[in-house]
């Protein structure tokens, strides 16, 4: 990973054929994310749960995250309810984590 901040980077197209991120690299990238992010036990995904005052604020966040995801062409799995949003990033094409997951997570952190 380079010295640039994850939130300032752009996702690169991933069409498979590359190895998922190594655990040490994932752990190092976690240092640039909010402390509420968690690596899955199997190391294949990154997740965070957020709470909001009401549905309006939840959906405002979801819409802003959708804008980022479309701009980066890297989309999270979301679970959304009245006052919560659970966000999971993984790179499906490689069945694990890529730098794109961390870039989008950092951009999401910047929203908050």
Gaussian input, Z-matrix of N, CA and C with variables (Angstrom, degrees):
# hf/3-21g

backbone

0 1
 N
 C     1     B1
 C     2     B2     1     A1
 N     3     B3     2     A2     1     D1
 C     4     B4     3     A3     2     D2
 C     5     B5     4     A4     3     D3
 N     6     B6     5     A5     4     D4
 C     7     B7     6     A6     5     D5
 C     8     B8     7     A7     6     D6
 N     9     B9     8     A8     7     D7
 C    10    B10     9     A9     8     D8
 C    11    B11    10    A10     9     D9
 N    12    B12    11    A11    10    D10
 C    13    B13    12    A12    11    D11
 C    14    B14    13    A13    12    D12
 N    15    B15    14    A14    13    D13
 C    16    B16    15    A15    14    D14
 C    17    B17    16    A16    15    D15
 N    18    B18    17    A17    16    D16
 C    19    B19    18    A18    17    D17
 C    20    B20    19    A19    18    D18
 N    21    B21    20    A20    19    D19
 C    22    B22    21    A21    20    D20
 C    23    B23    22    A22    21    D21
 N    24    B24    23    A23    22    D22
 C    25    B25    24    A24    23    D23
 C    26    B26    25    A25    24    D24
 N    27    B27    26    A26    25    D25
 C    28    B28    27    A27    26    D26
 C    29    B29    28    A28    27    D27
 N    30    B30    29    A29    28    D28
 C    31    B31    30    A30    29    D29
 C    32    B32    31    A31    30    D30
 N    33    B33    32    A32    31    D31
 C    34    B34    33    A33    32    D32
 C    35    B35    34    A34    33    D33
 N    36    B36    35    A35    34    D34
 C    37    B37    36    A36    35    D35
 C    38    B38    37    A37    36    D36
 N    39    B39    38    A38    37    D37
 C    40    B40    39    A39    38    D38
 C    41    B41    40    A40    39    D39
 N    42    B42    41    A41    40    D40
 C    43    B43    42    A42    41    D41
 C    44    B44    43    A43    42    D42
 N    45    B45    44    A44    43    D43
 C    46    B46    45    A45    44    D44
 C    47    B47    46    A46    45    D45
 N    48    B48    47    A47    46    D46
 C    49    B49    48    A48    47    D47
 C    50    B50    49    A49    48    D48
 N    51    B51    50    A50    49    D49
 C    52    B52    51    A51    50    D50
 C    53    B53    52    A52    51    D51
 N    54    B54    53    A53    52    D52
 C    55    B55    54    A54    53    D53
 C    56    B56    55    A55    54    D54
 N    57    B57    56    A56    55    D55
 C    58    B58    57    A57    56    D56
 C    59    B59    58    A58    57    D57
 N    60    B60    59    A59    58    D58
 C    61    B61    60    A60    59    D59
 C    62    B62    61    A61    60    D60
 N    63    B63    62    A62    61    D61
 C    64    B64    63    A63    62    D62
 C    65    B65    64    A64    63    D63
 N    66    B66    65    A65    64    D64
 C    67    B67    66    A66    65    D65
 C    68    B68    67    A67    66    D66
 N    69    B69    68    A68    67    D67
 C    70    B70    69    A69    68    D68
 C    71    B71    70    A70    69    D69
 N    72    B72    71    A71    70    D70
 C    73    B73    72    A72    71    D71
 C    74    B74    73    A73    72    D72
 N    75    B75    74    A74    73    D73
 C    76    B76    75    A75    74    D74
 C    77    B77    76    A76    75    D75
 N    78    B78    77    A77    76    D76
 C    79    B79    78    A78    77    D77
 C    80    B80    79    A79    78    D78
 N    81    B81    80    A80    79    D79
 C    82    B82    81    A81    80    D80
 C    83    B83    82    A82    81    D81
 N    84    B84    83    A83    82    D82
 C    85    B85    84    A84    83    D83
 C    86    B86    85    A85    84    D84
 N    87    B87    86    A86    85    D85
 C    88    B88    87    A87    86    D86
 C    89    B89    88    A88    87    D87
 N    90    B90    89    A89    88    D88
 C    91    B91    90    A90    89    D89
 C    92    B92    91    A91    90    D90
 N    93    B93    92    A92    91    D91
 C    94    B94    93    A93    92    D92
 C    95    B95    94    A94    93    D93
 N    96    B96    95    A95    94    D94
 C    97    B97    96    A96    95    D95
 C    98    B98    97    A97    96    D96
 N    99    B99    98    A98    97    D97
 C   100   B100    99    A99    98    D98
 C   101   B101   100   A100    99    D99
 N   102   B102   101   A101   100   D100
 C   103   B103   102   A102   101   D101
 C   104   B104   103   A103   102   D102
 N   105   B105   104   A104   103   D103
 C   106   B106   105   A105   104   D104
 C   107   B107   106   A106   105   D105
 N   108   B108   107   A107   106   D106
 C   109   B109   108   A108   107   D107
 C   110   B110   109   A109   108   D108
 N   111   B111   110   A110   109   D109
 C   112   B112   111   A111   110   D110
 C   113   B113   112   A112   111   D111
 N   114   B114   113   A113   112   D112
 C   115   B115   114   A114   113   D113
 C   116   B116   115   A115   114   D114
 N   117   B117   116   A116   115   D115
 C   118   B118   117   A117   116   D116
 C   119   B119   118   A118   117   D117
 N   120   B120   119   A119   118   D118
 C   121   B121   120   A120   119   D119
 C   122   B122   121   A121   120   D120
 N   123   B123   122   A122   121   D121
 C   124   B124   123   A123   122   D122
 C   125   B125   124   A124   123   D123
 N   126   B126   125   A125   124   D124
 C   127   B127   126   A126   125   D125
 C   128   B128   127   A127   126   D126
 N   129   B129   128   A128   127   D127
 C   130   B130   129   A129   128   D128
 C   131   B131   130   A130   129   D129
 N   132   B132   131   A131   130   D130
 C   133   B133   132   A132   131   D131
 C   134   B134   133   A133   132   D132
 N   135   B135   134   A134   133   D133
 C   136   B136   135   A135   134   D134
 C   137   B137   136   A136   135   D135
 N   138   B138   137   A137   136   D136
 C   139   B139   138   A138   137   D137
 C   140   B140   139   A139   138   D138
 N   141   B141   140   A140   139   D139
 C   142   B142   141   A141   140   D140
 C   143   B143   142   A142   141   D141
 N   144   B144   143   A143   142   D142
 C   145   B145   144   A144   143   D143
 C   146   B146   145   A145   144   D144
 N   147   B147   146   A146   145   D145
 C   148   B148   147   A147   146   D146
 C   149   B149   148   A148   147   D147
 N   150   B150   149   A149   148   D148
 C   151   B151   150   A150   149   D149
 C   152   B152   151   A151   150   D150
 N   153   B153   152   A152   151   D151
 C   154   B154   153   A153   152   D152
 C   155   B155   154   A154   153   D153
 N   156   B156   155   A155   154   D154
 C   157   B157   156   A156   155   D155
 C   158   B158   157   A157   156   D156
 N   159   B159   158   A158   157   D157
 C   160   B160   159   A159   158   D158
 C   161   B161   160   A160   159   D159
 N   162   B162   161   A161   160   D160
 C   163   B163   162   A162   161   D161
 C   164   B164   163   A163   162   D162
 N   165   B165   164   A164   163   D163
 C   166   B166   165   A165   164   D164
 C   167   B167   166   A166   165   D165
 N   168   B168   167   A167   166   D166
 C   169   B169   168   A168   167   D167
 C   170   B170   169   A169   168   D168
 N   171   B171   170   A170   169   D169
 C   172   B172   171   A171   170   D170
 C   173   B173   172   A172   171   D171
 N   174   B174   173   A173   172   D172
 C   175   B175   174   A174   173   D173
 C   176   B176   175   A175   174   D174
 N   177   B177   176   A176   175   D175
 C   178   B178   177   A177   176   D176
 C   179   B179   178   A178   177   D177
 N   180   B180   179   A179   178   D178
 C   181   B181   180   A180   179   D179
 C   182   B182   181   A181   180   D180
 N   183   B183   182   A182   181   D181
 C   184   B184   183   A183   182   D182
 C   185   B185   184   A184   183   D183
 N   186   B186   185   A185   184   D184
 C   187   B187   186   A186   185   D185
 C   188   B188   187   A187   186   D186
 N   189   B189   188   A188   187   D187
 C   190   B190   189   A189   188   D188
 C   191   B191   190   A190   189   D189
 N   192   B192   191   A191   190   D190
 C   193   B193   192   A192   191   D191
 C   194   B194   193   A193   192   D192
 N   195   B195   194   A194   193   D193
 C   196   B196   195   A195   194   D194
 C   197   B197   196   A196   195   D195
 N   198   B198   197   A197   196   D196
 C   199   B199   198   A198   197   D197
 C   200   B200   199   A199   198   D198
 N   201   B201   200   A200   199   D199
 C   202   B202   201   A201   200   D200
 C   203   B203   202   A202   201   D201
 N   204   B204   203   A203   202   D202
 C   205   B205   204   A204   203   D203
 C   206   B206   205   A205   204   D204
 N   207   B207   206   A206   205   D205
 C   208   B208   207   A207   206   D206
 C   209   B209   208   A208   207   D207
 N   210   B210   209   A209   208   D208
 C   211   B211   210   A210   209   D209
 C   212   B212   211   A211   210   D210
 N   213   B213   212   A212   211   D211
 C   214   B214   213   A213   212   D212
 C   215   B215   214   A214   213   D213
 N   216   B216   215   A215   214   D214
 C   217   B217   216   A216   215   D215
 C   218   B218   217   A217   216   D216
 N   219   B219   218   A218   217   D217
 C   220   B220   219   A219   218   D218
 C   221   B221   220   A220   219   D219
 N   222   B222   221   A221   220   D220
 C   223   B223   222   A222   221   D221
 C   224   B224   223   A223   222   D222
 N   225   B225   224   A224   223   D223
 C   226   B226   225   A225   224   D224
 C   227   B227   226   A226   225   D225
 N   228   B228   227   A227   226   D226
 C   229   B229   228   A228   227   D227
 C   230   B230   229   A229   228   D228
 N   231   B231   230   A230   229   D229
 C   232   B232   231   A231   230   D230
 C   233   B233   232   A232   231   D231
 N   234   B234   233   A233   232   D232
 C   235   B235   234   A234   233   D233
 C   236   B236   235   A235   234   D234
 N   237   B237   236   A236   235   D235
 C   238   B238   237   A237   236   D236
 C   239   B239   238   A238   237   D237
 N   240   B240   239   A239   238   D238
 C   241   B241   240   A240   239   D239
 C   242   B242   241   A241   240   D240
 N   243   B243   242   A242   241   D241
 C   244   B244   243   A243   242   D242
 C   245   B245   244   A244   243   D243
 N   246   B246   245   A245   244   D244
 C   247   B247   246   A246   245   D245
 C   248   B248   247   A247   246   D246
 N   249   B249   248   A248   247   D247
 C   250   B250   249   A249   248   D248
 C   251   B251   250   A250   249   D249
 N   252   B252   251   A251   250   D250
 C   253   B253   252   A252   251   D251
 C   254   B254   253   A253   252   D252
 N   255   B255   254   A254   253   D253
 C   256   B256   255   A255   254   D254
 C   257   B257   256   A256   255   D255
 N   258   B258   257   A257   256   D256
 C   259   B259   258   A258   257   D257
 C   260   B260   259   A259   258   D258
 N   261   B261   260   A260   259   D259
 C   262   B262   261   A261   260   D260
 C   263   B263   262   A262   261   D261
 N   264   B264   263   A263   262   D262
 C   265   B265   264   A264   263   D263
 C   266   B266   265   A265   264   D264
 N   267   B267   266   A266   265   D265
 C   268   B268   267   A267   266   D266
 C   269   B269   268   A268   267   D267
 N   270   B270   269   A269   268   D268
 C   271   B271   270   A270   269   D269
 C   272   B272   271   A271   270   D270
 N   273   B273   272   A272   271   D271
 C   274   B274   273   A273   272   D272
 C   275   B275   274   A274   273   D273
 N   276   B276   275   A275   274   D274
 C   277   B277   276   A276   275   D275
 C   278   B278   277   A277   276   D276
 N   279   B279   278   A278   277   D277
 C   280   B280   279   A279   278   D278
 C   281   B281   280   A280   279   D279
 N   282   B282   281   A281   280   D280
 C   283   B283   282   A282   281   D281
 C   284   B284   283   A283   282   D282
 N   285   B285   284   A284   283   D283
 C   286   B286   285   A285   284   D284
 C   287   B287   286   A286   285   D285
 N   288   B288   287   A287   286   D286
 C   289   B289   288   A288   287   D287
 C   290   B290   289   A289   288   D288
 N   291   B291   290   A290   289   D289
 C   292   B292   291   A291   290   D290
 C   293   B293   292   A292   291   D291
 N   294   B294   293   A293   292   D292
 C   295   B295   294   A294   293   D293
 C   296   B296   295   A295   294   D294
 N   297   B297   296   A296   295   D295
 C   298   B298   297   A297   296   D296
 C   299   B299   298   A298   297   D297
 N   300   B300   299   A299   298   D298
 C   301   B301   300   A300   299   D299
 C   302   B302   301   A301   300   D300
 N   303   B303   302   A302   301   D301
 C   304   B304   303   A303   302   D302
 C   305   B305   304   A304   303   D303
 N   306   B306   305   A305   304   D304
 C   307   B307   306   A306   305   D305
 C   308   B308   307   A307   306   D306
 N   309   B309   308   A308   307   D307
 C   310   B310   309   A309   308   D308
 C   311   B311   310   A310   309   D309
 N   312   B312   311   A311   310   D310
 C   313   B313   312   A312   311   D311
 C   314   B314   313   A313   312   D312
 N   315   B315   314   A314   313   D313
 C   316   B316   315   A315   314   D314
 C   317   B317   316   A316   315   D315
 N   318   B318   317   A317   316   D316
 C   319   B319   318   A318   317   D317
 C   320   B320   319   A319   318   D318
 N   321   B321   320   A320   319   D319
 C   322   B322   321   A321   320   D320
 C   323   B323   322   A322   321   D321
 N   324   B324   323   A323   322   D322
 C   325   B325   324   A324   323   D323
 C   326   B326   325   A325   324   D324
 N   327   B327   326   A326   325   D325
 C   328   B328   327   A327   326   D326
 C   329   B329   328   A328   327   D327
 N   330   B330   329   A329   328   D328
 C   331   B331   330   A330   329   D329
 C   332   B332   331   A331   330   D330
 N   333   B333   332   A332   331   D331
 C   334   B334   333   A333   332   D332
 C   335   B335   334   A334   333   D333

   B1=1.4497
   B2=1.5324
   B3=1.3048
   B4=1.4596
   B5=1.5226
   B6=1.3280
   B7=1.4556
   B8=1.5289
   B9=1.3342
   B10=1.4680
   B11=1.5215
   B12=1.3201
   B13=1.4544
   B14=1.5201
   B15=1.3185
   B16=1.4599
   B17=1.5263
   B18=1.3154
   B19=1.4714
   B20=1.5245
   B21=1.3246
   B22=1.4555
   B23=1.5274
   B24=1.3130
   B25=1.4670
   B26=1.5178
   B27=1.3166
   B28=1.4659
   B29=1.5251
   B30=1.3083
   B31=1.4614
   B32=1.5259
   B33=1.3181
   B34=1.4564
   B35=1.5182
   B36=1.3171
   B37=1.4522
   B38=1.5298
   B39=1.3171
   B40=1.4642
   B41=1.5202
   B42=1.2872
   B43=1.4631
   B44=1.5231
   B45=1.3196
   B46=1.4558
   B47=1.5156
   B48=1.3226
   B49=1.4509
   B50=1.5153
   B51=1.3411
   B52=1.4654
   B53=1.5277
   B54=1.2944
   B55=1.4646
   B56=1.5267
   B57=1.3305
   B58=1.4693
   B59=1.5265
   B60=1.3059
   B61=1.4609
   B62=1.5356
   B63=1.3048
   B64=1.4663
   B65=1.5302
   B66=1.3293
   B67=1.4722
   B68=1.5330
   B69=1.3201
   B70=1.4709
   B71=1.5292
   B72=1.3254
   B73=1.4641
   B74=1.5242
   B75=1.3290
   B76=1.4710
   B77=1.5198
   B78=1.3006
   B79=1.4587
   B80=1.5232
   B81=1.3198
   B82=1.4702
   B83=1.5271
   B84=1.3282
   B85=1.4624
   B86=1.5293
   B87=1.3143
   B88=1.4695
   B89=1.5270
   B90=1.3203
   B91=1.4640
   B92=1.5340
   B93=1.3419
   B94=1.4648
   B95=1.5304
   B96=1.3287
   B97=1.4612
   B98=1.5230
   B99=1.3152
   B100=1.4668
   B101=1.5296
   B102=1.3131
   B103=1.4667
   B104=1.5294
   B105=1.3297
   B106=1.4633
   B107=1.5264
   B108=1.3184
   B109=1.4622
   B110=1.5221
   B111=1.3253
   B112=1.4666
   B113=1.5244
   B114=1.3143
   B115=1.4626
   B116=1.5186
   B117=1.3193
   B118=1.4617
   B119=1.5199
   B120=1.3088
   B121=1.4643
   B122=1.5307
   B123=1.3365
   B124=1.4631
   B125=1.5320
   B126=1.3458
   B127=1.4565
   B128=1.5148
   B129=1.3385
   B130=1.4564
   B131=1.5203
   B132=1.3209
   B133=1.4629
   B134=1.5199
   B135=1.3082
   B136=1.4560
   B137=1.5229
   B138=1.3463
   B139=1.4588
   B140=1.5162
   B141=1.3408
   B142=1.4577
   B143=1.5239
   B144=1.3126
   B145=1.4628
   B146=1.5207
   B147=1.3339
   B148=1.4607
   B149=1.5209
   B150=1.3260
   B151=1.4631
   B152=1.5222
   B153=1.3314
   B154=1.4539
   B155=1.5250
   B156=1.3201
   B157=1.4661
   B158=1.5152
   B159=1.3394
   B160=1.4553
   B161=1.5277
   B162=1.3213
   B163=1.4568
   B164=1.5275
   B165=1.3113
   B166=1.4596
   B167=1.5316
   B168=1.3125
   B169=1.4729
   B170=1.5277
   B171=1.3272
   B172=1.4670
   B173=1.5253
   B174=1.3229
   B175=1.4592
   B176=1.5339
   B177=1.3218
   B178=1.4576
   B179=1.5200
   B180=1.3280
   B181=1.4585
   B182=1.5286
   B183=1.3330
   B184=1.4667
   B185=1.5261
   B186=1.3268
   B187=1.4610
   B188=1.5233
   B189=1.3117
   B190=1.4663
   B191=1.5331
   B192=1.3343
   B193=1.4662
   B194=1.5264
   B195=1.3198
   B196=1.4647
   B197=1.5288
   B198=1.3214
   B199=1.4688
   B200=1.5322
   B201=1.3236
   B202=1.4696
   B203=1.5233
   B204=1.3300
   B205=1.4610
   B206=1.5267
   B207=1.3230
   B208=1.4632
   B209=1.5195
   B210=1.3213
   B211=1.4665
   B212=1.5228
   B213=1.3245
   B214=1.4686
   B215=1.5312
   B216=1.3242
   B217=1.4685
   B218=1.5314
   B219=1.3370
   B220=1.4704
   B221=1.5263
   B222=1.3174
   B223=1.4578
   B224=1.5254
   B225=1.3336
   B226=1.4705
   B227=1.5278
   B228=1.3023
   B229=1.4590
   B230=1.5215
   B231=1.3219
   B232=1.4607
   B233=1.5245
   B234=1.3177
   B235=1.4605
   B236=1.5191
   B237=1.3295
   B238=1.4578
   B239=1.5157
   B240=1.3262
   B241=1.4553
   B242=1.5120
   B243=1.3062
   B244=1.4593
   B245=1.5269
   B246=1.3164
   B247=1.4713
   B248=1.5244
   B249=1.3379
   B250=1.4667
   B251=1.5233
   B252=1.3181
   B253=1.4589
   B254=1.5197
   B255=1.3153
   B256=1.4617
   B257=1.5245
   B258=1.3366
   B259=1.4569
   B260=1.5254
   B261=1.3222
   B262=1.4575
   B263=1.5173
   B264=1.3183
   B265=1.4573
   B266=1.5176
   B267=1.3088
   B268=1.4513
   B269=1.5180
   B270=1.2970
   B271=1.4579
   B272=1.5183
   B273=1.3205
   B274=1.4662
   B275=1.5233
   B276=1.3323
   B277=1.4604
   B278=1.5268
   B279=1.3349
   B280=1.4712
   B281=1.5293
   B282=1.3270
   B283=1.4638
   B284=1.5304
   B285=1.3171
   B286=1.4602
   B287=1.5158
   B288=1.3054
   B289=1.4588
   B290=1.5240
   B291=1.3238
   B292=1.4572
   B293=1.5253
   B294=1.3070
   B295=1.4561
   B296=1.5312
   B297=1.3311
   B298=1.4668
   B299=1.5245
   B300=1.3198
   B301=1.4629
   B302=1.5239
   B303=1.2931
   B304=1.4688
   B305=1.5290
   B306=1.3130
   B307=1.4695
   B308=1.5307
   B309=1.3239
   B310=1.4695
   B311=1.5263
   B312=1.3172
   B313=1.4651
   B314=1.5338
   B315=1.3132
   B316=1.4684
   B317=1.5258
   B318=1.3256
   B319=1.4560
   B320=1.5286
   B321=1.3315
   B322=1.4555
   B323=1.5229
   B324=1.3168
   B325=1.4591
   B326=1.5313
   B327=1.3239
   B328=1.4554
   B329=1.5375
   B330=1.3257
   B331=1.4616
   B332=1.5222
   B333=1.3002
   B334=1.4588
   B335=1.5086
   A1=108.68
   A2=114.77
   A3=118.77
   A4=109.83
   A5=116.33
   A6=121.71
   A7=113.17
   A8=118.72
   A9=119.84
   A10=110.26
   A11=115.33
   A12=120.55
   A13=109.84
   A14=115.70
   A15=120.21
   A16=111.59
   A17=116.84
   A18=120.33
   A19=112.67
   A20=117.63
   A21=121.87
   A22=113.02
   A23=116.89
   A24=121.24
   A25=110.23
   A26=116.12
   A27=122.91
   A28=108.74
   A29=115.58
   A30=120.28
   A31=109.80
   A32=114.72
   A33=121.59
   A34=108.17
   A35=116.36
   A36=121.07
   A37=110.26
   A38=115.89
   A39=120.90
   A40=107.99
   A41=116.85
   A42=121.70
   A43=111.65
   A44=116.56
   A45=119.96
   A46=111.24
   A47=115.09
   A48=120.45
   A49=114.60
   A50=117.32
   A51=120.52
   A52=108.08
   A53=115.75
   A54=120.40
   A55=109.98
   A56=116.79
   A57=119.26
   A58=110.33
   A59=115.42
   A60=122.45
   A61=110.10
   A62=115.81
   A63=121.55
   A64=110.03
   A65=118.78
   A66=121.22
   A67=113.97
   A68=118.26
   A69=120.62
   A70=110.92
   A71=116.84
   A72=120.43
   A73=110.26
   A74=116.97
   A75=120.51
   A76=110.51
   A77=117.44
   A78=121.74
   A79=110.79
   A80=117.37
   A81=120.97
   A82=110.61
   A83=117.54
   A84=121.00
   A85=111.20
   A86=117.05
   A87=121.14
   A88=111.48
   A89=117.51
   A90=121.55
   A91=111.92
   A92=117.57
   A93=120.64
   A94=112.60
   A95=117.17
   A96=120.98
   A97=111.14
   A98=115.58
   A99=121.55
   A100=108.89
   A101=116.52
   A102=121.82
   A103=113.72
   A104=118.60
   A105=120.77
   A106=113.80
   A107=118.66
   A108=120.34
   A109=109.61
   A110=116.08
   A111=122.05
   A112=109.66
   A113=115.58
   A114=120.63
   A115=107.47
   A116=116.63
   A117=120.43
   A118=109.07
   A119=115.96
   A120=120.84
   A121=112.38
   A122=116.09
   A123=119.12
   A124=112.86
   A125=117.01
   A126=121.68
   A127=114.91
   A128=117.32
   A129=120.38
   A130=114.49
   A131=117.37
   A132=119.20
   A133=110.49
   A134=113.21
   A135=124.38
   A136=106.04
   A137=118.04
   A138=118.91
   A139=112.38
   A140=113.05
   A141=120.63
   A142=108.55
   A143=115.94
   A144=121.25
   A145=108.62
   A146=115.35
   A147=121.67
   A148=109.81
   A149=115.75
   A150=122.35
   A151=109.16
   A152=115.31
   A153=121.82
   A154=109.00
   A155=115.94
   A156=121.63
   A157=113.45
   A158=115.76
   A159=119.04
   A160=109.90
   A161=114.82
   A162=121.08
   A163=112.02
   A164=117.55
   A165=121.82
   A166=110.94
   A167=116.70
   A168=120.12
   A169=111.29
   A170=116.69
   A171=119.88
   A172=110.29
   A173=116.15
   A174=119.74
   A175=112.10
   A176=117.38
   A177=119.78
   A178=110.85
   A179=115.93
   A180=120.79
   A181=110.76
   A182=116.56
   A183=121.00
   A184=110.65
   A185=117.18
   A186=120.23
   A187=111.72
   A188=117.56
   A189=120.45
   A190=110.31
   A191=116.69
   A192=120.61
   A193=110.62
   A194=117.28
   A195=120.74
   A196=110.72
   A197=116.79
   A198=120.71
   A199=110.82
   A200=116.33
   A201=120.29
   A202=110.73
   A203=116.31
   A204=120.87
   A205=111.45
   A206=116.57
   A207=119.14
   A208=111.74
   A209=117.39
   A210=120.52
   A211=111.40
   A212=116.70
   A213=121.25
   A214=112.54
   A215=117.11
   A216=123.18
   A217=111.25
   A218=113.77
   A219=121.06
   A220=106.61
   A221=115.99
   A222=120.56
   A223=112.34
   A224=116.42
   A225=120.29
   A226=111.44
   A227=115.33
   A228=121.92
   A229=105.74
   A230=116.75
   A231=121.27
   A232=110.68
   A233=115.37
   A234=123.70
   A235=104.86
   A236=116.04
   A237=120.61
   A238=110.08
   A239=115.87
   A240=122.47
   A241=109.81
   A242=115.86
   A243=122.19
   A244=112.78
   A245=117.63
   A246=120.46
   A247=113.17
   A248=116.24
   A249=117.92
   A250=111.20
   A251=114.39
   A252=122.55
   A253=107.14
   A254=116.02
   A255=122.20
   A256=107.19
   A257=115.28
   A258=121.79
   A259=108.54
   A260=115.69
   A261=121.30
   A262=108.22
   A263=116.36
   A264=122.04
   A265=109.20
   A266=116.18
   A267=124.80
   A268=106.65
   A269=117.63
   A270=121.06
   A271=106.88
   A272=115.47
   A273=121.66
   A274=112.56
   A275=117.50
   A276=121.08
   A277=113.04
   A278=116.93
   A279=119.71
   A280=111.74
   A281=116.51
   A282=122.09
   A283=111.20
   A284=115.30
   A285=120.03
   A286=110.81
   A287=115.42
   A288=121.58
   A289=112.06
   A290=114.41
   A291=121.58
   A292=107.42
   A293=116.66
   A294=120.72
   A295=110.54
   A296=117.47
   A297=121.23
   A298=112.01
   A299=117.52
   A300=120.91
   A301=110.92
   A302=116.75
   A303=121.69
   A304=111.73
   A305=116.50
   A306=120.23
   A307=109.43
   A308=116.46
   A309=119.74
   A310=111.61
   A311=117.68
   A312=120.30
   A313=109.77
   A314=117.83
   A315=121.21
   A316=111.17
   A317=116.97
   A318=120.21
   A319=110.49
   A320=116.57
   A321=120.05
   A322=110.57
   A323=117.60
   A324=121.06
   A325=110.97
   A326=116.94
   A327=121.35
   A328=111.37
   A329=117.67
   A330=121.31
   A331=111.78
   A332=114.73
   A333=120.68
   A334=110.45
   D1=143.38
   D2=-179.69
   D3=-83.23
   D4=176.82
   D5=-178.78
   D6=-78.22
   D7=-11.16
   D8=-177.98
   D9=-69.36
   D10=150.52
   D11=178.59
   D12=-67.00
   D13=140.74
   D14=-179.83
   D15=-57.53
   D16=-41.02
   D17=-176.53
   D18=-64.54
   D19=-18.84
   D20=-179.50
   D21=-95.44
   D22=-2.19
   D23=-178.16
   D24=-92.30
   D25=169.83
   D26=176.43
   D27=-116.97
   D28=146.01
   D29=176.42
   D30=-69.69
   D31=147.10
   D32=175.25
   D33=-105.66
   D34=145.84
   D35=179.80
   D36=-58.35
   D37=134.02
   D38=179.13
   D39=-125.57
   D40=112.73
   D41=179.72
   D42=-112.48
   D43=21.19
   D44=-179.88
   D45=89.51
   D46=-175.85
   D47=178.19
   D48=79.16
   D49=4.72
   D50=175.70
   D51=-119.78
   D52=158.59
   D53=179.71
   D54=-79.32
   D55=145.98
   D56=173.90
   D57=-61.82
   D58=160.75
   D59=179.33
   D60=-59.81
   D61=137.40
   D62=176.44
   D63=-68.49
   D64=150.01
   D65=-179.41
   D66=-55.40
   D67=-38.47
   D68=-179.81
   D69=-65.81
   D70=-38.98
   D71=178.65
   D72=-68.79
   D73=-38.93
   D74=177.62
   D75=-63.72
   D76=-42.67
   D77=178.58
   D78=-62.91
   D79=-40.64
   D80=178.46
   D81=-65.43
   D82=-40.26
   D83=-179.94
   D84=-67.51
   D85=-29.67
   D86=179.04
   D87=-59.10
   D88=-26.61
   D89=-178.36
   D90=-62.53
   D91=-22.15
   D92=179.90
   D93=-94.40
   D94=3.60
   D95=-178.49
   D96=-108.96
   D97=161.36
   D98=174.77
   D99=-58.00
   D100=147.64
   D101=-175.79
   D102=-64.16
   D103=-15.20
   D104=-179.60
   D105=-79.95
   D106=-8.46
   D107=175.93
   D108=-71.42
   D109=144.14
   D110=179.43
   D111=-131.24
   D112=138.30
   D113=170.75
   D114=-83.36
   D115=138.40
   D116=175.79
   D117=-65.08
   D118=153.99
   D119=-179.69
   D120=-56.27
   D121=-35.06
   D122=-179.84
   D123=-83.58
   D124=-2.41
   D125=177.82
   D126=73.08
   D127=12.85
   D128=-175.51
   D129=-99.12
   D130=-6.05
   D131=-178.76
   D132=-151.80
   D133=166.31
   D134=-177.90
   D135=-127.69
   D136=130.46
   D137=-176.41
   D138=-138.67
   D139=154.02
   D140=177.76
   D141=-151.18
   D142=141.83
   D143=176.53
   D144=-113.93
   D145=132.88
   D146=-179.21
   D147=-120.26
   D148=148.19
   D149=176.34
   D150=-116.53
   D151=144.42
   D152=-179.77
   D153=-132.61
   D154=160.34
   D155=-178.23
   D156=-65.25
   D157=-34.38
   D158=-175.74
   D159=-159.76
   D160=177.26
   D161=-177.46
   D162=-63.82
   D163=-38.95
   D164=-179.84
   D165=-58.17
   D166=-47.26
   D167=179.28
   D168=-68.23
   D169=-37.51
   D170=176.64
   D171=-59.24
   D172=-48.94
   D173=-177.37
   D174=-69.85
   D175=-31.38
   D176=174.16
   D177=-60.69
   D178=-44.04
   D179=177.16
   D180=-62.95
   D181=-47.28
   D182=-178.71
   D183=-58.68
   D184=-42.58
   D185=179.32
   D186=-65.57
   D187=-39.32
   D188=177.83
   D189=-66.01
   D190=-40.82
   D191=177.67
   D192=-65.61
   D193=-38.17
   D194=177.76
   D195=-61.73
   D196=-38.53
   D197=177.52
   D198=-61.40
   D199=-45.98
   D200=177.74
   D201=-61.77
   D202=-46.80
   D203=-178.03
   D204=-59.46
   D205=-42.06
   D206=178.80
   D207=-68.97
   D208=-39.89
   D209=178.68
   D210=-63.25
   D211=-36.76
   D212=-178.66
   D213=-90.32
   D214=-9.53
   D215=-175.52
   D216=54.10
   D217=43.28
   D218=177.25
   D219=-145.41
   D220=114.46
   D221=-165.29
   D222=-114.80
   D223=134.06
   D224=178.48
   D225=-83.57
   D226=164.09
   D227=166.37
   D228=-90.78
   D229=134.05
   D230=-176.14
   D231=-124.85
   D232=143.68
   D233=166.05
   D234=-120.96
   D235=124.87
   D236=-173.12
   D237=-127.77
   D238=136.75
   D239=175.26
   D240=-139.46
   D241=-173.02
   D242=-174.47
   D243=-50.00
   D244=-47.84
   D245=-175.01
   D246=-130.25
   D247=22.92
   D248=-179.98
   D249=-146.13
   D250=159.63
   D251=170.94
   D252=-145.06
   D253=125.21
   D254=174.19
   D255=-104.52
   D256=126.59
   D257=-175.27
   D258=-116.05
   D259=131.27
   D260=177.75
   D261=-129.81
   D262=124.18
   D263=174.75
   D264=-109.08
   D265=135.78
   D266=171.41
   D267=-156.59
   D268=159.81
   D269=175.83
   D270=-105.44
   D271=100.15
   D272=-173.83
   D273=-58.48
   D274=-36.75
   D275=-176.29
   D276=-62.21
   D277=-24.84
   D278=-178.80
   D279=-116.27
   D280=4.13
   D281=179.05
   D282=54.26
   D283=47.73
   D284=179.31
   D285=177.19
   D286=-164.55
   D287=-177.73
   D288=-90.33
   D289=143.85
   D290=171.32
   D291=-127.91
   D292=171.41
   D293=177.29
   D294=-59.13
   D295=-31.26
   D296=178.96
   D297=-56.23
   D298=-37.95
   D299=179.49
   D300=-61.53
   D301=-41.18
   D302=-179.16
   D303=-74.52
   D304=-35.65
   D305=176.37
   D306=-61.39
   D307=-48.70
   D308=-179.07
   D309=-67.11
   D310=-37.03
   D311=177.26
   D312=-63.13
   D313=-41.31
   D314=179.06
   D315=-66.25
   D316=-39.36
   D317=176.82
   D318=-65.27
   D319=-37.17
   D320=176.27
   D321=-64.52
   D322=-43.07
   D323=177.26
   D324=-56.50
   D325=-38.00
   D326=-178.51
   D327=-66.27
   D328=-24.50
   D329=176.01
   D330=-65.34
   D331=-33.08
   D332=-172.54
   D333=-88.94

